[in-house]
Amino acid sequence: METKNKSFISKMTESRNFGLILGLIVLLIMAKILTPSLYSFNSIVSMLQNNAVFGLLAIGEMMIILTGGIDISIGSTLSLTGVVCCRLMAENPNVPAIVWVLLALLIGAVCGAFNGLIVGYFKMVPMIATLGTMYIFRGFSFLFSGGQWWFPHQFTEGYQAFATLRILKIPAILWIVLIVFILAALFLGYTSKGRRIYAIGTNKESSKIAGIKEARVVFLAMLICGMLAGLAGMLYTANYATCSYSIGESYEMTAIAICILGGVSINGGRGKVDGVFIGFIMMSFITYFISLLPGLSVWSDAIQGAIIIAAVVLNIFTERSAAKRALKERGALI
């Protein structure tokens, strides 16, 4: 019985998520000391609502990173989608709000499909390809906006409701984020297409031998990422009731930071949705602290960069430790 208990404890402490949960507990303790008001229900909901779009972007980015790639155009996709939806909504206020949600998904899908085409089928390096499309999408966003801003009085109630309507005292945008996390977990964990995404990132040669079409898998991952970025663009503008072509700048870096913090391997093939969810919660707390504590706001980019480096180092250490344990177990069997 004692051996079983030790085995359970060792497995729990070796889990990447165990370290994340410990880190989250430390953040909660710091919150209690530095900002006691954070423990009110409304404060926590407001904090998560302000960071909700990063949860959507992180799930989309996770799909790409698992294949061994990266997408740095998601902030521009968010901008383009937000601008198109806001302009058309302001010019056609009587159109049902659900139309703008569907339009956002469509625009995101087109952007994601274009990325998937040049990365998956034309074999361009993901970072270079999406660097190019980042500027292309941002350029289209500026052209379509004409440099115009949209303000609260131009937004319809139905449009804003997709983000701000309270269901059981929780804003709709948070329910949408939660549903996306659940769907992503089911997709990656229980479907053949999801397992192929992991397979491509784990070993491309082995996946080819197994008959997996790499181009199709990469295209699918890029498509999903684009759709989530598009949805994030529409929800961002609905949540804040404001829009310009400049929204979403550097958001891809925050999404990547959440993924890495959540245990997604930058080399691909490893990472779980529950880890990314914890990473999203942690990043929400961190950005909240940065905005509250005097003098720290000017260091926000530097702090985020430090978090990325620390998370990468932790991931490397975790992967090496896991490899050593596996080697020892094989040696014990021999």
ZADO-1210 file (C-alpha; in nm, 4 decimals, padded with zeros to 6 digits):
<atoms>
<atom x="00.0000" y="00.0000" z="00.0000" code="MET" pos="1"/>
<atom x="00.2882" y="00.2333" z="00.0857" code="GLU" pos="2"/>
<atom x="00.4531" y="00.1627" z="-00.2523" code="THR" pos="3"/>
<atom x="00.1314" y="00.2527" z="-00.4320" code="LYS" pos="4"/>
<atom x="00.1087" y="00.5807" z="-00.2380" code="ASN" pos="5"/>
<atom x="00.4672" y="00.6670" z="-00.3213" code="LYS" pos="6"/>
<atom x="00.4047" y="00.5825" z="-00.6842" code="SER" pos="7"/>
<atom x="00.1000" y="00.8097" z="-00.6943" code="PHE" pos="8"/>
<atom x="00.2856" y="01.0960" z="-00.5252" code="ILE" pos="9"/>
<atom x="00.5860" y="01.0621" z="-00.7541" code="SER" pos="10"/>
<atom x="00.3628" y="01.0604" z="-01.0615" code="LYS" pos="11"/>
<atom x="00.1784" y="01.3683" z="-00.9372" code="MET" pos="12"/>
<atom x="00.4958" y="01.5663" z="-00.8606" code="THR" pos="13"/>
<atom x="00.6524" y="01.4698" z="-01.1930" code="GLU" pos="14"/>
<atom x="00.3529" y="01.6107" z="-01.3807" code="SER" pos="15"/>
<atom x="00.4158" y="01.9414" z="-01.5611" code="ARG" pos="16"/>
<atom x="00.0748" y="02.0651" z="-01.4486" code="ASN" pos="17"/>
<atom x="00.1681" y="02.0053" z="-01.0836" code="PHE" pos="18"/>
<atom x="00.4375" y="02.2725" z="-01.1147" code="GLY" pos="19"/>
<atom x="00.1923" y="02.5044" z="-01.2880" code="LEU" pos="20"/>
<atom x="-00.0642" y="02.4614" z="-01.0117" code="ILE" pos="21"/>
<atom x="00.2031" y="02.5345" z="-00.7500" code="LEU" pos="22"/>
<atom x="00.2957" y="02.8485" z="-00.9444" code="GLY" pos="23"/>
<atom x="-00.0693" y="02.9505" z="-00.9564" code="LEU" pos="24"/>
<atom x="-00.1001" y="02.9013" z="-00.5797" code="ILE" pos="25"/>
<atom x="00.2031" y="03.1263" z="-00.5291" code="VAL" pos="26"/>
<atom x="00.0405" y="03.3918" z="-00.7477" code="LEU" pos="27"/>
<atom x="-00.2819" y="03.3662" z="-00.5463" code="LEU" pos="28"/>
<atom x="-00.0880" y="03.4154" z="-00.2223" code="ILE" pos="29"/>
<atom x="00.0887" y="03.7188" z="-00.3717" code="MET" pos="30"/>
<atom x="-00.2500" y="03.8526" z="-00.4806" code="ALA" pos="31"/>
<atom x="-00.3815" y="03.8201" z="-00.1264" code="LYS" pos="32"/>
<atom x="-00.0841" y="04.0125" z="00.0104" code="ILE" pos="33"/>
<atom x="-00.0538" y="04.2828" z="-00.2574" code="LEU" pos="34"/>
<atom x="-00.4109" y="04.3284" z="-00.3808" code="THR" pos="35"/>
<atom x="-00.6671" y="04.1764" z="-00.1395" code="PRO" pos="36"/>
<atom x="-00.9551" y="04.3177" z="-00.3449" code="SER" pos="37"/>
<atom x="-00.8691" y="04.0716" z="-00.6236" code="LEU" pos="38"/>
<atom x="-01.0458" y="03.7963" z="-00.4296" code="TYR" pos="39"/>
<atom x="-01.3865" y="03.9462" z="-00.4970" code="SER" pos="40"/>
<atom x="-01.5918" y="03.7588" z="-00.7569" code="PHE" pos="41"/>
<atom x="-01.6350" y="04.0639" z="-00.9781" code="ASN" pos="42"/>
<atom x="-01.2610" y="04.1384" z="-00.9800" code="SER" pos="43"/>
<atom x="-01.1691" y="03.7849" z="-01.0888" code="ILE" pos="44"/>
<atom x="-01.4387" y="03.7799" z="-01.3575" code="VAL" pos="45"/>
<atom x="-01.3287" y="04.1218" z="-01.4847" code="SER" pos="46"/>
<atom x="-00.9643" y="04.0095" z="-01.4948" code="MET" pos="47"/>
<atom x="-01.0464" y="03.6970" z="-01.6952" code="LEU" pos="48"/>
<atom x="-01.2851" y="03.8877" z="-01.9236" code="GLN" pos="49"/>
<atom x="-01.0121" y="04.1380" z="-02.0122" code="ASN" pos="50"/>
<atom x="-00.7782" y="03.8526" z="-02.1075" code="ASN" pos="51"/>
<atom x="-01.0351" y="03.6210" z="-02.2678" code="ALA" pos="52"/>
<atom x="-00.9188" y="03.6707" z="-02.6272" code="VAL" pos="53"/>
<atom x="-00.5724" y="03.5457" z="-02.5287" code="PHE" pos="54"/>
<atom x="-00.7314" y="03.2151" z="-02.4300" code="GLY" pos="55"/>
<atom x="-00.8757" y="03.1767" z="-02.7807" code="LEU" pos="56"/>
<atom x="-00.5489" y="03.2799" z="-02.9464" code="LEU" pos="57"/>
<atom x="-00.3484" y="03.0435" z="-02.7242" code="ALA" pos="58"/>
<atom x="-00.5595" y="02.7423" z="-02.8253" code="ILE" pos="59"/>
<atom x="-00.5181" y="02.8329" z="-03.1919" code="GLY" pos="60"/>
<atom x="-00.1435" y="02.8823" z="-03.1499" code="GLU" pos="61"/>
<atom x="-00.1193" y="02.5520" z="-02.9646" code="MET" pos="62"/>
<atom x="-00.2498" y="02.3677" z="-03.2716" code="MET" pos="63"/>
<atom x="00.0362" y="02.5115" z="-03.4793" code="ILE" pos="64"/>
<atom x="00.3098" y="02.4608" z="-03.2208" code="ILE" pos="65"/>
<atom x="00.2094" y="02.0949" z="-03.1758" code="LEU" pos="66"/>
<atom x="00.2892" y="02.0390" z="-03.5452" code="THR" pos="67"/>
<atom x="00.6348" y="02.1884" z="-03.4909" code="GLY" pos="68"/>
<atom x="00.5453" y="02.5245" z="-03.6471" code="GLY" pos="69"/>
<atom x="00.4468" y="02.8711" z="-03.5291" code="ILE" pos="70"/>
<atom x="00.2013" y="03.1394" z="-03.6421" code="ASP" pos="71"/>
<atom x="00.2887" y="03.5033" z="-03.5774" code="ILE" pos="72"/>
<atom x="00.0070" y="03.6418" z="-03.7932" code="SER" pos="73"/>
<atom x="-00.2796" y="03.5784" z="-03.5487" code="ILE" pos="74"/>
<atom x="-00.2735" y="03.9334" z="-03.4088" code="GLY" pos="75"/>
<atom x="-00.3141" y="04.0707" z="-03.7617" code="SER" pos="76"/>
<atom x="-00.5932" y="03.8209" z="-03.8340" code="THR" pos="77"/>
<atom x="-00.7664" y="03.9449" z="-03.5188" code="LEU" pos="78"/>
<atom x="-00.7254" y="04.3051" z="-03.6385" code="SER" pos="79"/>
<atom x="-00.8540" y="04.2389" z="-03.9912" code="LEU" pos="80"/>
<atom x="-01.1574" y="04.0480" z="-03.8659" code="THR" pos="81"/>
<atom x="-01.2413" y="04.3088" z="-03.6039" code="GLY" pos="82"/>
<atom x="-01.2201" y="04.5943" z="-03.8546" code="VAL" pos="83"/>
<atom x="-01.4316" y="04.4203" z="-04.1199" code="VAL" pos="84"/>
<atom x="-01.6997" y="04.3173" z="-03.8698" code="CYS" pos="85"/>
<atom x="-01.7134" y="04.6621" z="-03.7052" code="CYS" pos="86"/>
<atom x="-01.7331" y="04.8545" z="-04.0306" code="ARG" pos="87"/>
<atom x="-02.0064" y="04.6353" z="-04.1760" code="LEU" pos="88"/>
<atom x="-02.1943" y="04.6262" z="-03.8445" code="MET" pos="89"/>
<atom x="-02.1866" y="05.0083" z="-03.8175" code="ALA" pos="90"/>
<atom x="-02.3130" y="05.0405" z="-04.1769" code="GLU" pos="91"/>
<atom x="-02.5787" y="04.7685" z="-04.1341" code="ASN" pos="92"/>
<atom x="-02.7060" y="04.7930" z="-03.7731" code="PRO" pos="93"/>
<atom x="-03.0230" y="04.5933" z="-03.8451" code="ASN" pos="94"/>
<atom x="-02.8389" y="04.2774" z="-03.9510" code="VAL" pos="95"/>
<atom x="-02.8638" y="04.0015" z="-03.6835" code="PRO" pos="96"/>
<atom x="-02.5488" y="03.9877" z="-03.4697" code="ALA" pos="97"/>
<atom x="-02.4964" y="03.6147" z="-03.5364" code="ILE" pos="98"/>
<atom x="-02.4062" y="03.7111" z="-03.8954" code="VAL" pos="99"/>
<atom x="-02.0972" y="03.8941" z="-03.7686" code="TRP" pos="100"/>
<atom x="-01.9882" y="03.5901" z="-03.5683" code="VAL" pos="101"/>
<atom x="-02.0149" y="03.3730" z="-03.8786" code="LEU" pos="102"/>
<atom x="-01.8360" y="03.6374" z="-04.0854" code="LEU" pos="103"/>
<atom x="-01.5546" y="03.6498" z="-03.8288" code="ALA" pos="104"/>
<atom x="-01.5109" y="03.2726" z="-03.8472" code="LEU" pos="105"/>
<atom x="-01.5129" y="03.2916" z="-04.2286" code="LEU" pos="106"/>
<atom x="-01.2502" y="03.5680" z="-04.2475" code="ILE" pos="107"/>
<atom x="-01.0340" y="03.3839" z="-03.9946" code="GLY" pos="108"/>
<atom x="-01.0746" y="03.0628" z="-04.1943" code="ALA" pos="109"/>
<atom x="-00.9604" y="03.2374" z="-04.5148" code="VAL" pos="110"/>
<atom x="-00.6528" y="03.3799" z="-04.3405" code="CYS" pos="111"/>
<atom x="-00.5758" y="03.0442" z="-04.1788" code="GLY" pos="112"/>
<atom x="-00.6289" y="02.8563" z="-04.5058" code="ALA" pos="113"/>
<atom x="-00.3875" y="03.0898" z="-04.6843" code="PHE" pos="114"/>
<atom x="-00.1253" y="03.0241" z="-04.4159" code="ASN" pos="115"/>
<atom x="-00.1952" y="02.6515" z="-04.4382" code="GLY" pos="116"/>
<atom x="-00.1564" y="02.6567" z="-04.8146" code="LEU" pos="117"/>
<atom x="00.1852" y="02.8229" z="-04.8223" code="ILE" pos="118"/>
<atom x="00.3193" y="02.6378" z="-04.5159" code="VAL" pos="119"/>
<atom x="00.1598" y="02.2974" z="-04.5656" code="GLY" pos="120"/>
<atom x="00.1597" y="02.2595" z="-04.9430" code="TYR" pos="121"/>
<atom x="00.4312" y="02.5019" z="-05.0603" code="PHE" pos="122"/>
<atom x="00.6595" y="02.4025" z="-04.7691" code="LYS" pos="123"/>
<atom x="00.7531" y="02.7536" z="-04.6602" code="MET" pos="124"/>
<atom x="00.9128" y="02.7917" z="-04.3170" code="VAL" pos="125"/>
<atom x="00.6196" y="02.8711" z="-04.0802" code="PRO" pos="126"/>
<atom x="00.7835" y="03.1699" z="-03.9112" code="MET" pos="127"/>
<atom x="00.8852" y="03.3329" z="-04.2425" code="ILE" pos="128"/>
<atom x="00.5499" y="03.2592" z="-04.4070" code="ALA" pos="129"/>
<atom x="00.3423" y="03.3962" z="-04.1199" code="THR" pos="130"/>
<atom x="00.5758" y="03.6956" z="-04.0822" code="LEU" pos="131"/>
<atom x="00.4819" y="03.7837" z="-04.4395" code="GLY" pos="132"/>
<atom x="00.1101" y="03.7254" z="-04.3885" code="THR" pos="133"/>
<atom x="00.1232" y="03.9221" z="-04.0635" code="MET" pos="134"/>
<atom x="00.2089" y="04.2344" z="-04.2653" code="TYR" pos="135"/>
<atom x="-00.0333" y="04.1447" z="-04.5447" code="ILE" pos="136"/>
<atom x="-00.3304" y="04.1010" z="-04.3098" code="PHE" pos="137"/>
<atom x="-00.2377" y="04.4155" z="-04.1135" code="ARG" pos="138"/>
<atom x="-00.2157" y="04.6074" z="-04.4407" code="GLY" pos="139"/>
<atom x="-00.5618" y="04.4889" z="-04.5471" code="PHE" pos="140"/>
<atom x="-00.6906" y="04.5848" z="-04.2028" code="SER" pos="141"/>
<atom x="-00.5605" y="04.9401" z="-04.2458" code="PHE" pos="142"/>
<atom x="-00.6974" y="04.9688" z="-04.6000" code="LEU" pos="143"/>
<atom x="-01.0432" y="04.8440" z="-04.5012" code="PHE" pos="144"/>
<atom x="-01.0553" y="05.0725" z="-04.1962" code="SER" pos="145"/>
<atom x="-00.9364" y="05.3796" z="-04.3881" code="GLY" pos="146"/>
<atom x="-00.7677" y="05.4847" z="-04.0643" code="GLY" pos="147"/>
<atom x="-01.1085" y="05.5115" z="-03.8976" code="GLN" pos="148"/>
<atom x="-01.1898" y="05.4253" z="-03.5347" code="TRP" pos="149"/>
<atom x="-01.5188" y="05.2819" z="-03.4093" code="TRP" pos="150"/>
<atom x="-01.6548" y="05.3910" z="-03.0708" code="PHE" pos="151"/>
<atom x="-01.9213" y="05.2584" z="-02.8259" code="PRO" pos="152"/>
<atom x="-02.2141" y="05.4565" z="-02.9707" code="HIS" pos="153"/>
<atom x="-02.1626" y="05.2785" z="-03.3063" code="GLN" pos="154"/>
<atom x="-02.2000" y="04.9282" z="-03.1621" code="PHE" pos="155"/>
<atom x="-02.5371" y="04.7531" z="-03.1515" code="THR" pos="156"/>
<atom x="-02.6546" y="04.5855" z="-02.8322" code="GLU" pos="157"/>
<atom x="-02.6789" y="04.2477" z="-03.0036" code="GLY" pos="158"/>
<atom x="-02.3195" y="04.2705" z="-03.1230" code="TYR" pos="159"/>
<atom x="-02.1850" y="04.3545" z="-02.7770" code="GLN" pos="160"/>
<atom x="-02.4012" y="04.0871" z="-02.6140" code="ALA" pos="161"/>
<atom x="-02.1823" y="03.8097" z="-02.7576" code="PHE" pos="162"/>
<atom x="-01.9094" y="03.9274" z="-02.5198" code="ALA" pos="163"/>
<atom x="-02.0799" y="04.1136" z="-02.2368" code="THR" pos="164"/>
<atom x="-02.4158" y="03.9385" z="-02.1811" code="LEU" pos="165"/>
<atom x="-02.4088" y="03.7800" z="-01.8345" code="ARG" pos="166"/>
<atom x="-02.5139" y="03.4164" z="-01.8047" code="ILE" pos="167"/>
<atom x="-02.5124" y="03.2965" z="-01.4414" code="LEU" pos="168"/>
<atom x="-02.3237" y="03.6199" z="-01.3586" code="LYS" pos="169"/>
<atom x="-02.0427" y="03.5302" z="-01.6003" code="ILE" pos="170"/>
<atom x="-01.9917" y="03.7217" z="-01.9300" code="PRO" pos="171"/>
<atom x="-02.0692" y="03.5337" z="-02.2501" code="ALA" pos="172"/>
<atom x="-01.7122" y="03.5736" z="-02.3746" code="ILE" pos="173"/>
<atom x="-01.5848" y="03.3581" z="-02.0865" code="LEU" pos="174"/>
<atom x="-01.8421" y="03.0876" z="-02.1620" code="TRP" pos="175"/>
<atom x="-01.7256" y="03.0894" z="-02.5236" code="ILE" pos="176"/>
<atom x="-01.3605" y="03.0567" z="-02.4156" code="VAL" pos="177"/>
<atom x="-01.4492" y="02.7674" z="-02.1831" code="LEU" pos="178"/>
<atom x="-01.6411" y="02.5876" z="-02.4612" code="ILE" pos="179"/>
<atom x="-01.3455" y="02.6318" z="-02.6989" code="VAL" pos="180"/>
<atom x="-01.1067" y="02.4822" z="-02.4410" code="PHE" pos="181"/>
<atom x="-01.3366" y="02.1817" z="-02.3923" code="ILE" pos="182"/>
<atom x="-01.3810" y="02.1287" z="-02.7671" code="LEU" pos="183"/>
<atom x="-01.0045" y="02.1554" z="-02.8200" code="ALA" pos="184"/>
<atom x="-00.9392" y="01.8961" z="-02.5485" code="ALA" pos="185"/>
<atom x="-01.1896" y="01.6570" z="-02.7063" code="LEU" pos="186"/>
<atom x="-01.0523" y="01.7182" z="-03.0564" code="PHE" pos="187"/>
<atom x="-00.6867" y="01.6642" z="-02.9664" code="LEU" pos="188"/>
<atom x="-00.7459" y="01.3799" z="-02.7245" code="GLY" pos="189"/>
<atom x="-01.0227" y="01.1752" z="-02.8834" code="TYR" pos="190"/>
<atom x="-01.0177" y="01.2217" z="-03.2628" code="THR" pos="191"/>
<atom x="-00.7878" y="01.0768" z="-03.5276" code="SER" pos="192"/>
<atom x="-00.7221" y="01.4229" z="-03.6738" code="LYS" pos="193"/>
<atom x="-00.6168" y="01.5503" z="-03.3324" code="GLY" pos="194"/>
<atom x="-00.3781" y="01.2586" z="-03.2809" code="ARG" pos="195"/>
<atom x="-00.2280" y="01.3252" z="-03.6241" code="ARG" pos="196"/>
<atom x="-00.1408" y="01.6791" z="-03.5154" code="ILE" pos="197"/>
<atom x="00.0600" y="01.5301" z="-03.2278" code="TYR" pos="198"/>
<atom x="00.2141" y="01.2681" z="-03.4588" code="ALA" pos="199"/>
<atom x="00.3433" y="01.5281" z="-03.7068" code="ILE" pos="200"/>
<atom x="00.5101" y="01.7256" z="-03.4289" code="GLY" pos="201"/>
<atom x="00.6550" y="01.4190" z="-03.2565" code="THR" pos="202"/>
<atom x="00.8225" y="01.2564" z="-03.5577" code="ASN" pos="203"/>
<atom x="00.7559" y="01.3643" z="-03.9160" code="LYS" pos="204"/>
<atom x="00.9382" y="01.0701" z="-04.0709" code="GLU" pos="205"/>
<atom x="00.7455" y="00.8128" z="-03.8682" code="SER" pos="206"/>
<atom x="00.4163" y="00.9865" z="-03.9447" code="SER" pos="207"/>
<atom x="00.4968" y="00.9693" z="-04.3188" code="LYS" pos="208"/>
<atom x="00.5637" y="00.5969" z="-04.2886" code="ILE" pos="209"/>
<atom x="00.2300" y="00.5638" z="-04.1086" code="ALA" pos="210"/>
<atom x="00.0600" y="00.7243" z="-04.4081" code="GLY" pos="211"/>
<atom x="-00.0209" y="01.0596" z="-04.2455" code="ILE" pos="212"/>
<atom x="-00.0365" y="01.3463" z="-04.4958" code="LYS" pos="213"/>
<atom x="00.1684" y="01.6226" z="-04.3348" code="GLU" pos="214"/>
<atom x="00.0364" y="01.8979" z="-04.5634" code="ALA" pos="215"/>
<atom x="-00.3262" y="01.8183" z="-04.4759" code="ARG" pos="216"/>
<atom x="-00.2551" y="01.8132" z="-04.1036" code="VAL" pos="217"/>
<atom x="-00.0663" y="02.1457" z="-04.1124" code="VAL" pos="218"/>
<atom x="-00.3424" y="02.2990" z="-04.3265" code="PHE" pos="219"/>
<atom x="-00.6063" y="02.1867" z="-04.0745" code="LEU" pos="220"/>
<atom x="-00.4076" y="02.3248" z="-03.7793" code="ALA" pos="221"/>
<atom x="-00.3605" y="02.6592" z="-03.9569" code="MET" pos="222"/>
<atom x="-00.7290" y="02.6685" z="-04.0507" code="LEU" pos="223"/>
<atom x="-00.8405" y="02.6132" z="-03.6898" code="ILE" pos="224"/>
<atom x="-00.5928" y="02.8728" z="-03.5660" code="CYS" pos="225"/>
<atom x="-00.7203" y="03.1283" z="-03.8172" code="GLY" pos="226"/>
<atom x="-01.0840" y="03.0668" z="-03.7245" code="MET" pos="227"/>
<atom x="-01.0107" y="03.1139" z="-03.3540" code="LEU" pos="228"/>
<atom x="-00.8142" y="03.4325" z="-03.4267" code="ALA" pos="229"/>
<atom x="-01.1081" y="03.5569" z="-03.6337" code="GLY" pos="230"/>
<atom x="-01.3531" y="03.4796" z="-03.3537" code="LEU" pos="231"/>
<atom x="-01.1189" y="03.6550" z="-03.1087" code="ALA" pos="232"/>
<atom x="-01.1223" y="03.9654" z="-03.3310" code="GLY" pos="233"/>
<atom x="-01.5006" y="03.9912" z="-03.3295" code="MET" pos="234"/>
<atom x="-01.5237" y="03.9220" z="-02.9544" code="LEU" pos="235"/>
<atom x="-01.2472" y="04.1721" z="-02.8757" code="TYR" pos="236"/>
<atom x="-01.4398" y="04.4542" z="-03.0432" code="THR" pos="237"/>
<atom x="-01.7672" y="04.3421" z="-02.8844" code="ALA" pos="238"/>
<atom x="-01.6062" y="04.3266" z="-02.5407" code="ASN" pos="239"/>
<atom x="-01.4442" y="04.6715" z="-02.5511" code="TYR" pos="240"/>
<atom x="-01.6901" y="04.8398" z="-02.7926" code="ALA" pos="241"/>
<atom x="-01.4002" y="04.9966" z="-02.9763" code="THR" pos="242"/>
<atom x="-01.1929" y="04.9104" z="-03.2810" code="CYS" pos="243"/>
<atom x="-00.9092" y="05.0314" z="-03.5035" code="SER" pos="244"/>
<atom x="-00.6625" y="04.8635" z="-03.7360" code="TYR" pos="245"/>
<atom x="-00.3970" y="04.8729" z="-03.4586" code="SER" pos="246"/>
<atom x="-00.5734" y="04.6235" z="-03.2292" code="ILE" pos="247"/>
<atom x="-00.4036" y="04.2906" z="-03.1718" code="GLY" pos="248"/>
<atom x="-00.0456" y="04.4153" z="-03.2026" code="GLU" pos="249"/>
<atom x="00.1977" y="04.1714" z="-03.0324" code="SER" pos="250"/>
<atom x="-00.0932" y="03.9523" z="-02.9195" code="TYR" pos="251"/>
<atom x="00.0743" y="03.6544" z="-03.0854" code="GLU" pos="252"/>
<atom x="00.3614" y="03.6866" z="-02.8367" code="MET" pos="253"/>
<atom x="00.1237" y="03.6632" z="-02.5416" code="THR" pos="254"/>
<atom x="-00.0491" y="03.3610" z="-02.6971" code="ALA" pos="255"/>
<atom x="00.2858" y="03.1883" z="-02.7519" code="ILE" pos="256"/>
<atom x="00.3879" y="03.2729" z="-02.3938" code="ALA" pos="257"/>
<atom x="00.0685" y="03.1127" z="-02.2605" code="ILE" pos="258"/>
<atom x="00.1337" y="02.7968" z="-02.4646" code="CYS" pos="259"/>
<atom x="00.4931" y="02.7630" z="-02.3490" code="ILE" pos="260"/>
<atom x="00.3984" y="02.8466" z="-01.9910" code="LEU" pos="261"/>
<atom x="00.1302" y="02.5763" z="-02.0165" code="GLY" pos="262"/>
<atom x="00.3864" y="02.3107" z="-02.1109" code="GLY" pos="263"/>
<atom x="00.3519" y="02.3023" z="-02.4905" code="VAL" pos="264"/>
<atom x="00.6904" y="02.2030" z="-02.6346" code="SER" pos="265"/>
<atom x="00.8212" y="02.4575" z="-02.8839" code="ILE" pos="266"/>
<atom x="00.9644" y="02.1608" z="-03.0794" code="ASN" pos="267"/>
<atom x="00.6139" y="02.0195" z="-03.1289" code="GLY" pos="268"/>
<atom x="00.4376" y="01.6978" z="-03.0348" code="GLY" pos="269"/>
<atom x="00.3934" y="01.7674" z="-02.6634" code="ARG" pos="270"/>
<atom x="00.1412" y="01.9700" z="-02.4707" code="GLY" pos="271"/>
<atom x="-00.2100" y="01.9441" z="-02.3311" code="LYS" pos="272"/>
<atom x="-00.5103" y="02.1715" z="-02.3299" code="VAL" pos="273"/>
<atom x="-00.5435" y="02.1626" z="-01.9501" code="ASP" pos="274"/>
<atom x="-00.1865" y="02.2943" z="-01.9202" code="GLY" pos="275"/>
<atom x="-00.2650" y="02.5789" z="-02.1617" code="VAL" pos="276"/>
<atom x="-00.5790" y="02.6570" z="-01.9596" code="PHE" pos="277"/>
<atom x="-00.3714" y="02.6878" z="-01.6405" code="ILE" pos="278"/>
<atom x="-00.1188" y="02.8966" z="-01.8347" code="GLY" pos="279"/>
<atom x="-00.4008" y="03.1258" z="-01.9464" code="PHE" pos="280"/>
<atom x="-00.5178" y="03.1736" z="-01.5859" code="ILE" pos="281"/>
<atom x="-00.1605" y="03.2425" z="-01.4710" code="MET" pos="282"/>
<atom x="-00.0942" y="03.4932" z="-01.7487" code="MET" pos="283"/>
<atom x="-00.4203" y="03.6702" z="-01.6635" code="SER" pos="284"/>
<atom x="-00.3016" y="03.7105" z="-01.3034" code="PHE" pos="285"/>
<atom x="00.0437" y="03.8247" z="-01.4145" code="ILE" pos="286"/>
<atom x="-00.0888" y="04.0928" z="-01.6524" code="THR" pos="287"/>
<atom x="-00.3304" y="04.2054" z="-01.3797" code="TYR" pos="288"/>
<atom x="-00.0413" y="04.2495" z="-01.1337" code="PHE" pos="289"/>
<atom x="00.1631" y="04.4398" z="-01.3908" code="ILE" pos="290"/>
<atom x="-00.1237" y="04.6829" z="-01.4499" code="SER" pos="291"/>
<atom x="-00.1842" y="04.7388" z="-01.0773" code="LEU" pos="292"/>
<atom x="00.1630" y="04.7734" z="-00.9306" code="LEU" pos="293"/>
<atom x="00.3210" y="05.1195" z="-00.9765" code="PRO" pos="294"/>
<atom x="00.6220" y="05.1295" z="-01.2094" code="GLY" pos="295"/>
<atom x="00.5784" y="04.7755" z="-01.3417" code="LEU" pos="296"/>
<atom x="00.3624" y="04.8656" z="-01.6429" code="SER" pos="297"/>
<atom x="00.6628" y="05.0080" z="-01.8322" code="VAL" pos="298"/>
<atom x="00.8332" y="04.6706" z="-01.7832" code="TRP" pos="299"/>
<atom x="00.5424" y="04.4650" z="-01.9150" code="SER" pos="300"/>
<atom x="00.7170" y="04.3536" z="-02.2382" code="ASP" pos="301"/>
<atom x="01.0384" y="04.2707" z="-02.0519" code="ALA" pos="302"/>
<atom x="00.8483" y="04.0688" z="-01.7899" code="ILE" pos="303"/>
<atom x="00.6601" y="03.8777" z="-02.0595" code="GLN" pos="304"/>
<atom x="00.9876" y="03.8027" z="-02.2377" code="GLY" pos="305"/>
<atom x="01.1395" y="03.6766" z="-01.9127" code="ALA" pos="306"/>
<atom x="00.8355" y="03.4523" z="-01.8595" code="ILE" pos="307"/>
<atom x="00.8794" y="03.3010" z="-02.2080" code="ILE" pos="308"/>
<atom x="01.2505" y="03.2289" z="-02.1477" code="ILE" pos="309"/>
<atom x="01.1841" y="03.0838" z="-01.8019" code="ALA" pos="310"/>
<atom x="00.9030" y="02.8641" z="-01.9375" code="ALA" pos="311"/>
<atom x="01.1207" y="02.7367" z="-02.2246" code="VAL" pos="312"/>
<atom x="01.4005" y="02.6499" z="-01.9798" code="VAL" pos="313"/>
<atom x="01.1482" y="02.4706" z="-01.7575" code="LEU" pos="314"/>
<atom x="01.0102" y="02.2774" z="-02.0559" code="ASN" pos="315"/>
<atom x="01.3602" y="02.1707" z="-02.1619" code="ILE" pos="316"/>
<atom x="01.4390" y="02.0590" z="-01.8072" code="PHE" pos="317"/>
<atom x="01.1088" y="01.8667" z="-01.7840" code="THR" pos="318"/>
<atom x="01.1629" y="01.6925" z="-02.1193" code="GLU" pos="319"/>
<atom x="01.5210" y="01.5935" z="-02.0314" code="ARG" pos="320"/>
<atom x="01.4128" y="01.4635" z="-01.6918" code="SER" pos="321"/>
<atom x="01.1362" y="01.2583" z="-01.8558" code="ALA" pos="322"/>
<atom x="01.3861" y="01.1158" z="-02.1077" code="ALA" pos="323"/>
<atom x="01.6272" y="01.0182" z="-01.8293" code="LYS" pos="324"/>
<atom x="01.3503" y="00.8475" z="-01.6313" code="ARG" pos="325"/>
<atom x="01.2403" y="00.6553" z="-01.9403" code="ALA" pos="326"/>
<atom x="01.6000" y="00.5455" z="-02.0010" code="LEU" pos="327"/>
<atom x="01.6357" y="00.4250" z="-01.6436" code="LYS" pos="328"/>
<atom x="01.3091" y="00.2316" z="-01.6651" code="GLU" pos="329"/>
<atom x="01.4257" y="00.0588" z="-01.9824" code="ARG" pos="330"/>
<atom x="01.7557" y="-00.0262" z="-01.8151" code="GLY" pos="331"/>
<atom x="01.5727" y="-00.1759" z="-01.5174" code="ALA" pos="332"/>
<atom x="01.3651" y="-00.3962" z="-01.7490" code="LEU" pos="333"/>
<atom x="01.6760" y="-00.5232" z="-01.9265" code="ILE" pos="334"/>
</atoms>
